[in-house]
Amino acid sequence: MYTKYNDFDFDRLPFKLGSSALIGLVALVLSVCYGIFHFHFQDKLHYNRFHPYTAWIPVLLFVALRNLTSGARQTYSRFYAWIGQCSLETFILQYHIWLAMDTRGILVVLPGKQWIVYGINLILTTSVFLWMSESVAAATTELTGVIVGAKGQRKWYHVLLVLIVLGLWNRV
């Protein structure tokens, strides 16, 4: 059973509506504290020790900030929706495009130590990375349709093709 927003009795809530401002303030302060805490790590190994215990904090803070107002709950980011469609590919391709030296370095297109060169490198590599991620996601979708077939049109030869590919893969 659902109640319309206008029919809901807000006096029955265990908190006042002003508490959303308090929740927002606490979330912002904790976000700054989290950023300062992680900014002061000496190296990646030191950071990796704390990551499993603190990785949930920014997610929880984002959810709290996102749900503060009805306007924020009713909107979405087209960028995040798009990147969500190729998230598997971005995860895989980050090791092949962005990172170098077994994840101890980054790809450098233009050599130089100036901030402008660093910014240009970041823009170039990120553009290539996102373009490649979208292209690989489209290719993955197309290949999945060819190998597995559409949902209502699966044929016996699709299953046979998958079994042959898997059999050849395991022999190599």
N, C-alpha and C positions, 0 to 999 in steps of 0.2 A: 504494500500500500504506500503510495507516494502522496506527499502534500505539496500543493502549489506554494511557491515562494511568498505570494501575497497573503495566503491563508495561514501561514506559519506564525505561531505565537512566540515572539522573540523573548518575552519575559520568562519563559520556561528554561532558557539556556542557562547553564551553570556559570557563565561568564558574561560580562558586558561586551557590547560591540566595540568599545574602546580598547579591548585587549588585543585586537588585531594590530593596532599601532605598536603596542608593547612587543608583540611577537615579531613584527617587522624590524623593530629596533634591535631586539636581541639577536635576530638572524643576521642583521648587517654587522653588528659588533663581533659575533662569532665568526663571520666570514673574514673580517679583517684580521682577527686573531689567528685564524687558521692559515691565512696567507703569510702572515709574519712568521708563524711557527715553521712552515715549510720552506720559507725563503732562507732561513738560517742554517740549513743542512750543509755540512761540509762537502759531502760527495754523494754519489748515487747509492753506494752501499749503505751509508748511514740512513739515507732516506728509505731504502727498501726495507729496513728493519721496522720502521714505523708505519709504512703504507698499509699493511693488512688491518691495522687497528684504527686508522684514521680515514680510510678511503670512503666510508659511508657518510662522513660529516658533510662534505659539499653537496652530496645528493639530497640529504635531509634538509639542508638549508635552502637548496633550490626549490624543493617541494613546498617548504614553508612559505617562502617568498612568492612562489607562483600561485598559491592558494589564498593569498591575503584578500584579494579583491575579486569581485565577480568579473570585472573587465579583463583581468589577467587570466582567469580561468577560461574565458570564452574565446581567447585569441590563441594563435599558434604561430610558430616561426616557419616560414616556407623553407628557409635554409636547413633547419633541423629536420623537417619532414623529408627534404631531398637527401640530406646526408644519411638519414635513417634507411633509405632505400638501397644504399650501397655501403652500409656499415661493415659488412663482412669483408668487402673488397678493400675498404680503407684500412681495416685492421691488418690485413695481409700485406698490402702494398706499402705500408709505412716502412717496413723493413727493406724493401727493394728500391724505393725512390727517395725517401727522406733520410733514412739512417745509413751510415756507412761504418766501416771498420768494426763489424760485429756489434752494432748499436753503441759504439763509444764515440762516434763522430757524426757529423751531418754532411749532406751533399753540398758542395760548393761549386757553383757554376762560374762565378766571377771571383777571382782571387782579390783579396784586399782586407784590411782591418778596419776601415772606416765604417761608421754606422750606416751611411747611405748604401754602401756596397752590401752590407749585411742585410739591409731591408730589401734591396733588389733581389738578392739571392733568395730570401724568404718568399717574396712574391712570385718569383719564377718557379721555384721548386713546388710551392703550394699549388700554383695553377696547374702545373704538369701532374702533380699528385691527384688533385681532384678530377681533372679531365680523365686520367687513366682509370681512376676508381669508377667513374660513371661508365666508361667504355667497357671495362671488365664486367661490371654488373649487368650491362645490356647483353654482352656476349654470354654470360652465365645463364641469364634468363632464356636466351635463344637456344643455347645448347641443351638446357633442361627440357625445353619443349620438344626438341628433336629426339633426344634420348628417351625421355619418359613418355612423351606425348601429352596431349591436352587431357584434362581431367576425365571427360566422358569418352575419349577416343583412344584409350590405351589399347594397344594391339600386342599380340604375342611376340612379334619381332622386336618391339621396344624392350621387352623384358629380356629377350635373347641377346640383344645388342649390349645391354647393361651387363649381363653375365659374361659375355665374351670380353668386354673391356676390362672388367674386374679380374677375369682369369688371366688375361695378358699382363695386366698390371702386377699381379702377384708373382708371375714368372720372371719378371725383370728384376 
